[in-house]
Each structure stands twice: as C-alpha cells, then as structure tokens.
Amino acid sequence: MSGQMSVSTQTALLRAAAVLWVIWGLVHAFAGIMVLSSDATGGVQAIADGVAPETLALDYPAAAGGILNQHGWNLAWFGVVTIVGAVFIWRASITAIWVTGMVGGLADVGYLLFVDLPGYVNFFPGTVMTFISGLAIVLSFSVWLLAKRAPTGAAVGDG
C-alpha cells in the first residue's frame, strides 16, 4: 500500500477485525463460564486439553480451585470486553482498536507463552484463537497506522 487507504478499505478491514474479535470473545467468555462451572479437575482438564485427562485428575487443594476460578473469571471478562470492543471497532473507534488489542492481545501473549508453547493444549481451539486475535490486531492496527499517516486526515474514528 502506498500509505493511503480508502475509507471503504478501512471500513472493510475494521469490520473483519470486529468479526474476529467477536469470535475470539465468544470462545473466551464460553471458556470462562466452563471453567467457573467446573470443579478444579474439570477446569484444568478443559484448559489443558492437550494433556491426557487422567494425568490431571487430582484432588486439588481449595486454593488451586480459587486460582482456577480467578482464571475463569479473567477468561470471561476478556471475552466480554473484546465483544464490546468489536462493536466499537465496527463503528471505527480508534480507542476501541487500542483497548481491544491490548486486552485480547495481552491475554493471548500469556496464553502463548505459558500454555500453548509448552504444548499443554490442542491446536483447536486454543492456538487458532491466538491466530484470530493476531489477525484482528494486524487488520485494525494497519488501518490506524495508515490512516494516521494520511496527509488529508482521512483517518477513521475518534483520533
């Protein structure tokens, strides 16, 4: 691209990013609910789906269950925030691009480093969700970067 992007291209990229964030958000909100509604063993088995379930069937202490519930809570609110952010990205909010990218992106960095790379999860849905958030970030931030550079101030959104 030459540093300029038509408004229709910006809109299409932001709407694609918004759809990706909704998918990501729904999966994470659902995962959070699943973890919160499970006992510790079920929660660990649901998250570490790449590990043989019988190796995770332990009698976890109550503190581990509390930590896991806190993780489930985080999954749920990450998901809800990215769904709300997607609505505003659809409407071309630059602020929403940043907030949603930080919430979803930083959540996935932790996931990638501590759960995905060590091999505790299956490719689907976990690793796929990391690709989805990464693509949503690339699409939306490309609009922000190129619109910011546009000499005419043809940027979308709230600046």
ROSE-4610 file (N, C-alpha, C; in Angstrom, 1 decimal, always signed):
// ROSE-4610
residu = [M/M/M/S/S/S/G/G/G/Q/Q/Q/M/M/M/S/S/S/V/V/V/S/S/S/T/T/T/Q/Q/Q/T/T/T/A/A/A/L/L/L/L/L/L/R/R/R/A/A/A/A/A/A/A/A/A/V/V/V/L/L/L/W/W/W/V/V/V/I/I/I/W/W/W/G/G/G/L/L/L/V/V/V/H/H/H/A/A/A/F/F/F/A/A/A/G/G/G/I/I/I/M/M/M/V/V/V/L/L/L/S/S/S/S/S/S/D/D/D/A/A/A/T/T/T/G/G/G/G/G/G/V/V/V/Q/Q/Q/A/A/A/I/I/I/A/A/A/D/D/D/G/G/G/V/V/V/A/A/A/P/P/P/E/E/E/T/T/T/L/L/L/A/A/A/L/L/L/D/D/D/Y/Y/Y/P/P/P/A/A/A/A/A/A/A/A/A/G/G/G/G/G/G/I/I/I/L/L/L/N/N/N/Q/Q/Q/H/H/H/G/G/G/W/W/W/N/N/N/L/L/L/A/A/A/W/W/W/F/F/F/G/G/G/V/V/V/V/V/V/T/T/T/I/I/I/V/V/V/G/G/G/A/A/A/V/V/V/F/F/F/I/I/I/W/W/W/R/R/R/A/A/A/S/S/S/I/I/I/T/T/T/A/A/A/I/I/I/W/W/W/V/V/V/T/T/T/G/G/G/M/M/M/V/V/V/G/G/G/G/G/G/L/L/L/A/A/A/D/D/D/V/V/V/G/G/G/Y/Y/Y/L/L/L/L/L/L/F/F/F/V/V/V/D/D/D/L/L/L/P/P/P/G/G/G/Y/Y/Y/V/V/V/N/N/N/F/F/F/F/F/F/P/P/P/G/G/G/T/T/T/V/V/V/M/M/M/T/T/T/F/F/F/I/I/I/S/S/S/G/G/G/L/L/L/A/A/A/I/I/I/V/V/V/L/L/L/S/S/S/F/F/F/S/S/S/V/V/V/W/W/W/L/L/L/L/L/L/A/A/A/K/K/K/R/R/R/A/A/A/P/P/P/T/T/T/G/G/G/A/A/A/A/A/A/V/V/V/G/G/G/D/D/D/G/G/G]
num = [1/1/1/2/2/2/3/3/3/4/4/4/5/5/5/6/6/6/7/7/7/8/8/8/9/9/9/10/10/10/11/11/11/12/12/12/13/13/13/14/14/14/15/15/15/16/16/16/17/17/17/18/18/18/19/19/19/20/20/20/21/21/21/22/22/22/23/23/23/24/24/24/25/25/25/26/26/26/27/27/27/28/28/28/29/29/29/30/30/30/31/31/31/32/32/32/33/33/33/34/34/34/35/35/35/36/36/36/37/37/37/38/38/38/39/39/39/40/40/40/41/41/41/42/42/42/43/43/43/44/44/44/45/45/45/46/46/46/47/47/47/48/48/48/49/49/49/50/50/50/51/51/51/52/52/52/53/53/53/54/54/54/55/55/55/56/56/56/57/57/57/58/58/58/59/59/59/60/60/60/61/61/61/62/62/62/63/63/63/64/64/64/65/65/65/66/66/66/67/67/67/68/68/68/69/69/69/70/70/70/71/71/71/72/72/72/73/73/73/74/74/74/75/75/75/76/76/76/77/77/77/78/78/78/79/79/79/80/80/80/81/81/81/82/82/82/83/83/83/84/84/84/85/85/85/86/86/86/87/87/87/88/88/88/89/89/89/90/90/90/91/91/91/92/92/92/93/93/93/94/94/94/95/95/95/96/96/96/97/97/97/98/98/98/99/99/99/100/100/100/101/101/101/102/102/102/103/103/103/104/104/104/105/105/105/106/106/106/107/107/107/108/108/108/109/109/109/110/110/110/111/111/111/112/112/112/113/113/113/114/114/114/115/115/115/116/116/116/117/117/117/118/118/118/119/119/119/120/120/120/121/121/121/122/122/122/123/123/123/124/124/124/125/125/125/126/126/126/127/127/127/128/128/128/129/129/129/130/130/130/131/131/131/132/132/132/133/133/133/134/134/134/135/135/135/136/136/136/137/137/137/138/138/138/139/139/139/140/140/140/141/141/141/142/142/142/143/143/143/144/144/144/145/145/145/146/146/146/147/147/147/148/148/148/149/149/149/150/150/150/151/151/151/152/152/152/153/153/153/154/154/154/155/155/155/156/156/156/157/157/157/158/158/158/159/159/159]
x = [+0.8/+0.0/+0.9/+0.4/+1.2/+1.1/+0.6/+0.5/-0.9/-1.7/-3.1/-4.0/-5.2/-6.2/-7.5/-8.3/-9.7/-10.5/-11.5/-12.4/-13.1/-13.5/-14.2/-13.2/-12.0/-11.0/-10.8/-10.7/-10.6/-11.8/-13.0/-14.2/-14.2/-13.9/-13.8/-12.9/-11.7/-10.7/-11.1/-11.7/-12.2/-13.3/-14.2/-15.3/-14.8/-13.9/-13.3/-12.6/-11.9/-11.3/-12.4/-13.4/-14.5/-15.1/-15.3/-15.9/-14.9/-13.6/-12.7/-12.7/-12.8/-12.8/-14.1/-15.2/-16.4/-16.2/-15.7/-15.4/-14.5/-13.4/-12.4/-13.1/-13.9/-14.6/-15.6/-16.4/-17.3/-16.7/-15.6/-14.9/-14.3/-13.8/-13.2/-14.2/-15.3/-16.4/-17.0/-17.2/-17.7/-16.7/-15.4/-14.4/-14.3/-14.5/-14.5/-15.7/-16.9/-18.1/-17.8/-17.2/-17.0/-16.0/-15.0/-14.0/-14.7/-15.5/-16.2/-17.2/-17.8/-18.9/-18.3/-17.0/-16.4/-15.7/-15.4/-14.6/-13.1/-12.2/-10.8/-10.3/-10.6/-10.1/-10.7/-12.0/-12.6/-12.1/-11.9/-11.3/-10.0/-9.1/-7.7/-7.8/-8.6/-8.7/-9.3/-10.2/-10.8/-9.7/-8.9/-7.9/-6.7/-6.2/-5.1/-5.5/-6.3/-6.9/-5.9/-4.6/-3.6/-2.9/-3.3/-2.7/-3.7/-3.2/-4.1/-4.9/-6.2/-7.1/-6.8/-6.4/-6.2/-5.0/-4.0/-2.9/-3.2/-4.4/-4.8/-5.9/-6.3/-7.4/-6.8/-6.7/-6.1/-7.1/-6.8/-7.6/-6.9/-7.3/-6.6/-7.0/-6.1/-6.5/-7.4/-8.2/-9.2/-8.5/-7.3/-6.6/-6.4/-6.1/-5.9/-7.2/-8.3/-9.6/-10.0/-9.6/-9.8/-9.0/-7.7/-6.9/-7.5/-7.9/-8.6/-9.8/-10.6/-11.8/-11.5/-10.4/-10.0/-9.6/-8.9/-8.6/-9.9/-10.8/-12.1/-12.8/-12.8/-13.3/-12.6/-11.3/-10.5/-10.8/-10.9/-11.3/-12.7/-13.6/-15.0/-14.9/-14.2/-14.3/-13.4/-12.3/-11.6/-12.5/-13.3/-14.2/-15.3/-15.9/-16.9/-16.4/-15.2/-14.6/-14.3/-13.8/-13.4/-14.7/-15.8/-17.0/-17.6/-17.5/-17.9/-17.0/-15.7/-14.7/-15.0/-15.4/-15.7/-16.8/-17.8/-18.9/-18.4/-17.5/-16.9/-15.9/-15.2/-14.2/-15.1/-16.2/-17.1/-17.5/-17.6/-18.0/-16.8/-15.6/-14.4/-13.8/-13.9/-13.3/-11.8/-11.0/-9.6/-9.3/-10.0/-9.8/-10.1/-11.2/-11.5/-10.5/-9.9/-8.8/-7.7/-7.3/-6.2/-6.7/-7.8/-8.2/-8.5/-9.2/-9.4/-8.1/-7.3/-6.0/-5.2/-5.2/-4.4/-5.0/-6.3/-7.0/-6.8/-7.3/-7.2/-5.8/-5.0/-3.6/-2.7/-2.8/-2.0/-2.5/-3.8/-4.3/-3.7/-3.6/-3.1/-1.6/-0.9/+0.6/+0.9/+0.1/+0.3/-0.1/-1.1/-1.6/-0.5/+0.0/+1.0/+2.3/+2.7/+4.0/+3.9/+2.8/+2.7/+1.8/+1.0/+0.1/+0.3/+0.4/+0.5/+1.9/+2.9/+4.3/+4.8/+4.4/+4.8/+4.1/+3.0/+2.3/+1.2/+0.6/-0.5/-1.9/-2.0/-3.3/-3.2/-4.4/-4.6/-4.6/-4.3/-4.3/-5.6/-6.7/-8.0/-8.7/-9.2/-9.4/-8.3/-7.5/-6.5/-5.6/-4.8/-3.8/-4.5/-5.6/-6.4/-6.8/-7.2/-7.7/-6.5/-5.3/-4.2/-4.0/-4.1/-4.1/-5.2/-6.4/-7.5/-7.3/-6.8/-6.5/-5.4/-4.4/-3.3/-3.7/-4.5/-5.0/-5.9/-6.8/-7.6/-6.8/-5.7/-4.8/-4.1/-3.6/-2.9/-3.9/-5.1/-6.1/-6.4/-6.8/-7.2/-6.1/-4.9/-3.8/-3.2/-3.4/-3.0/-3.8/-5.1/-6.0/-5.5/-5.2/-4.8/-3.5/-2.5/-1.2/-1.3/-2.0/-2.1/-2.9/-4.0/-4.8/-4.1/-3.3/-2.5/-1.5/-1.0/+0.0/-0.7/-2.0/-2.6/-2.6/-2.1/-1.9/-3.2/-4.3/-5.6/-6.3/-5.8/-6.5/-7.7/-7.7/-8.8/-8.9/-8.4/-8.4/-9.9/-10.1/-11.4/-11.4/-12.6/-12.7/-12.5/-12.1/-12.1/-10.7/-9.7/-8.4/-7.5]
y = [-1.2/+0.0/+1.2/+2.3/+3.5/+4.4/+4.0/+4.9/+5.5/+5.3/+5.7/+4.6/+4.7/+3.6/+4.3/+3.8/+4.3/+4.1/+4.9/+4.7/+3.4/+3.0/+1.7/+0.5/+0.6/-0.4/-0.4/+0.8/+0.9/+0.3/+0.6/+0.0/-1.5/-2.0/-3.5/-4.2/-3.6/-4.2/-4.1/-3.0/-2.9/-3.8/-4.0/-4.9/-6.4/-6.7/-8.0/-8.2/-7.2/-7.3/-7.5/-6.7/-6.8/-8.2/-8.8/-10.2/-11.1/-11.0/-11.9/-11.7/-10.4/-10.2/-10.8/-10.7/-11.3/-12.8/-13.5/-14.9/-15.2/-14.5/-14.7/-14.4/-13.4/-13.1/-14.1/-14.6/-15.7/-16.9/-17.3/-18.5/-18.3/-17.2/-17.0/-16.8/-16.1/-16.0/-17.4/-18.2/-19.5/-20.3/-20.2/-21.0/-20.5/-19.3/-18.8/-19.3/-19.4/-20.0/-21.4/-22.1/-23.6/-23.8/-23.0/-23.1/-22.8/-21.7/-21.3/-22.4/-23.1/-24.0/-25.4/-25.6/-26.9/-27.0/-28.2/-28.3/-28.1/-28.1/-27.8/-28.8/-30.1/-31.1/-30.8/-30.6/-30.3/-29.1/-28.1/-26.8/-27.0/-27.7/-27.9/-28.8/-29.8/-30.7/-29.9/-29.0/-28.2/-27.2/-26.7/-25.7/-26.5/-27.5/-28.2/-29.4/-29.1/-30.2/-31.0/-30.6/-31.3/-32.3/-32.4/-33.3/-34.4/-35.6/-36.8/-36.5/-36.5/-36.1/-36.9/-38.1/-38.9/-38.4/-37.8/-37.2/-36.0/-35.4/-34.2/-34.4/-35.6/-36.0/-36.1/-35.0/-35.0/-34.4/-34.5/-33.9/-32.6/-31.5/-30.2/-29.5/-28.8/-28.1/-26.9/-26.5/-25.4/-24.2/-23.9/-22.7/-22.8/-24.0/-24.2/-24.0/-24.4/-24.2/-22.7/-21.9/-20.5/-19.8/-20.2/-19.6/-19.9/-21.2/-21.5/-20.7/-20.5/-19.7/-18.3/-17.8/-16.4/-16.4/-17.5/-17.6/-17.6/-18.4/-18.5/-17.1/-16.4/-15.0/-14.2/-14.2/-13.4/-13.8/-15.1/-15.5/-14.9/-15.0/-14.4/-12.9/-12.2/-10.7/-10.3/-11.0/-10.8/-10.9/-12.0/-12.3/-11.2/-10.8/-9.8/-8.4/-8.1/-6.8/-6.8/-7.9/-7.9/-7.9/-8.5/-8.4/-7.0/-6.3/-4.9/-4.0/-4.3/-3.6/-3.8/-5.0/-5.3/-4.4/-4.1/-3.3/-1.9/-1.4/-0.1/+0.0/-1.1/-1.2/-1.2/-1.9/-1.9/-0.5/+0.3/+1.7/+2.7/+2.1/+2.8/+3.6/+3.1/+3.8/+3.4/+4.4/+4.2/+3.7/+4.3/+3.9/+2.4/+2.0/+0.6/-0.3/+0.1/-0.7/-0.9/+0.1/+0.1/-0.8/-0.5/-1.2/-2.7/-3.0/-4.4/-5.1/-4.5/-5.1/-5.4/-4.4/-4.7/-5.8/-5.8/-6.8/-8.2/-8.3/-9.6/-10.0/-9.1/-9.4/-9.8/-9.0/-9.4/-10.7/-10.9/-12.2/-13.3/-13.2/-14.2/-14.4/-13.3/-13.4/-14.4/-14.2/-15.0/-16.5/-16.6/-18.0/-18.6/-17.9/-18.4/-18.9/-18.0/-18.3/-19.5/-19.5/-20.4/-21.7/-21.7/-22.8/-23.4/-22.6/-23.1/-23.6/-22.8/-23.2/-24.4/-24.5/-25.8/-27.0/-26.8/-28.0/-28.6/-27.7/-28.2/-28.2/-27.7/-27.5/-28.1/-28.4/-28.7/-27.5/-27.7/-26.6/-25.9/-26.7/-26.1/-26.4/-25.4/-24.0/-23.1/-23.5/-22.6/-21.9/-22.6/-21.9/-21.1/-21.7/-21.0/-19.6/-19.6/-18.3/-17.3/-17.7/-16.8/-16.3/-17.1/-16.6/-15.6/-15.9/-15.0/-13.6/-13.6/-12.3/-11.6/-12.3/-11.7/-11.1/-11.8/-11.2/-10.0/-10.0/-8.9/-7.7/-7.9/-6.8/-6.3/-7.1/-6.7/-5.9/-6.4/-5.7/-4.3/-4.3/-3.0/-2.0/-2.5/-1.5/-1.1/-1.8/-1.4/-0.2/-0.2/+0.9/+2.1/+2.0/+3.1/+3.7/+2.8/+3.3/+4.0/+3.5/+4.1/+5.3/+5.3/+6.5/+7.6/+7.3/+8.3/+9.0/+8.3/+8.8/+9.6/+9.4/+10.1/+11.6/+12.3/+13.7/+14.5/+13.9/+14.6/+14.4/+13.7/+13.4/+12.5/+11.6/+10.8/+9.6/+9.8/+8.6/+8.4/+7.2/+6.8/+7.0/+7.1/+7.1/+8.3/+8.1/+9.2/+9.7/+9.4/+10.0/+9.4]
z = [+0.0/+0.0/+0.0/-0.6/-0.7/+0.5/+1.6/+2.7/+2.8/+1.8/+1.8/+1.7/+2.2/+2.2/+2.1/+1.2/+1.0/+2.3/+2.4/+3.6/+3.5/+2.3/+2.1/+2.5/+2.2/+2.6/+4.1/+4.7/+6.2/+6.8/+6.3/+6.9/+6.8/+5.6/+5.4/+6.4/+6.6/+7.4/+8.9/+9.3/+10.7/+10.9/+10.0/+10.2/+10.2/+9.4/+9.5/+10.9/+11.4/+12.7/+13.8/+13.6/+14.6/+14.7/+13.5/+13.5/+14.1/+13.9/+14.5/+16.0/+16.5/+17.9/+18.6/+17.9/+18.4/+18.5/+17.5/+17.6/+18.8/+18.9/+20.0/+21.3/+21.4/+22.7/+23.1/+22.1/+22.4/+23.0/+22.3/+22.7/+24.1/+24.4/+25.7/+26.8/+26.5/+27.5/+27.8/+26.8/+27.0/+27.8/+27.5/+28.2/+29.7/+29.9/+31.3/+32.1/+31.4/+32.1/+32.3/+31.4/+31.6/+32.8/+32.9/+34.0/+35.3/+35.4/+36.6/+37.0/+36.1/+36.4/+36.7/+36.6/+36.8/+38.2/+38.7/+39.8/+39.3/+40.2/+39.8/+38.7/+38.9/+38.0/+36.6/+36.5/+35.2/+34.6/+35.4/+34.8/+34.2/+35.0/+34.5/+33.2/+33.2/+32.1/+30.9/+31.1/+30.0/+29.4/+30.2/+29.7/+29.1/+29.7/+29.2/+28.4/+27.3/+26.6/+25.7/+25.7/+25.0/+25.9/+27.2/+28.1/+28.4/+28.6/+28.9/+30.2/+30.1/+31.2/+32.5/+32.4/+33.6/+34.4/+33.7/+34.4/+35.2/+34.9/+35.5/+36.6/+36.7/+37.6/+39.0/+39.7/+41.0/+42.0/+43.3/+44.3/+44.6/+43.9/+44.0/+45.3/+46.0/+47.2/+46.8/+47.8/+47.6/+47.0/+47.4/+46.9/+45.4/+44.9/+43.4/+42.7/+43.3/+42.8/+42.7/+43.7/+43.8/+42.7/+42.5/+41.5/+40.1/+39.9/+38.6/+38.4/+39.4/+39.2/+38.9/+39.4/+39.1/+37.6/+37.1/+35.7/+34.8/+35.3/+34.5/+34.5/+35.6/+35.6/+34.6/+34.6/+33.6/+32.2/+31.9/+30.5/+30.2/+31.1/+30.8/+30.5/+31.4/+31.2/+30.0/+29.7/+28.5/+27.3/+27.3/+26.2/+26.0/+27.1/+27.1/+26.6/+27.1/+26.7/+25.2/+24.7/+23.3/+22.4/+22.9/+22.2/+22.1/+23.3/+23.3/+22.5/+22.6/+21.8/+20.3/+19.9/+18.5/+17.9/+18.8/+18.3/+18.0/+18.9/+18.6/+17.5/+17.3/+16.2/+14.9/+14.9/+13.7/+13.4/+14.4/+14.2/+14.0/+13.8/+13.5/+14.7/+15.9/+17.0/+17.2/+17.1/+17.3/+18.7/+19.7/+21.1/+21.3/+20.6/+20.8/+20.1/+19.0/+18.4/+19.5/+20.2/+21.2/+22.4/+23.0/+24.2/+23.9/+22.8/+22.5/+22.1/+21.4/+21.1/+22.3/+23.3/+24.5/+25.3/+25.5/+26.3/+25.7/+24.5/+23.8/+23.5/+23.0/+22.7/+23.8/+24.9/+26.1/+26.8/+26.7/+27.2/+26.4/+25.1/+24.3/+24.4/+24.7/+24.9/+26.1/+27.2/+28.3/+28.0/+27.3/+26.9/+26.0/+25.0/+24.1/+24.9/+25.8/+26.5/+27.5/+28.2/+29.4/+29.2/+28.1/+27.9/+26.5/+25.5/+24.1/+23.8/+23.9/+23.6/+24.3/+25.6/+26.3/+25.9/+25.0/+24.5/+25.3/+26.2/+27.0/+26.4/+25.2/+24.5/+23.1/+22.6/+21.2/+20.4/+19.1/+18.1/+18.0/+18.0/+18.0/+19.3/+20.0/+19.6/+20.0/+20.9/+21.6/+20.6/+19.9/+19.0/+17.9/+17.4/+16.4/+16.9/+18.2/+18.8/+18.8/+19.1/+19.1/+17.7/+16.6/+15.3/+15.0/+15.5/+15.3/+15.9/+17.1/+17.8/+17.1/+16.7/+16.0/+14.7/+13.9/+12.7/+12.9/+14.0/+14.3/+14.6/+15.4/+15.7/+14.4/+13.6/+12.4/+11.5/+11.3/+10.4/+11.0/+12.3/+12.8/+13.0/+13.4/+13.6/+12.2/+11.2/+9.9/+9.4/+9.8/+9.5/+10.3/+11.5/+12.4/+11.9/+11.6/+11.1/+9.8/+8.8/+7.5/+7.6/+8.4/+8.5/+9.2/+10.1/+10.9/+9.9/+9.0/+8.0/+6.9/+6.7/+5.6/+5.7/+4.7/+4.8/+4.9/+4.4/+4.4/+5.7/+6.6/+7.8/+7.6/+6.6/+6.2/+7.2/+8.4/+9.3/+9.8/+10.1/+10.6/+12.1/+12.7/+14.1/+14.9/+16.1/+17.1/+17.4/+16.5/+16.6/+17.7]
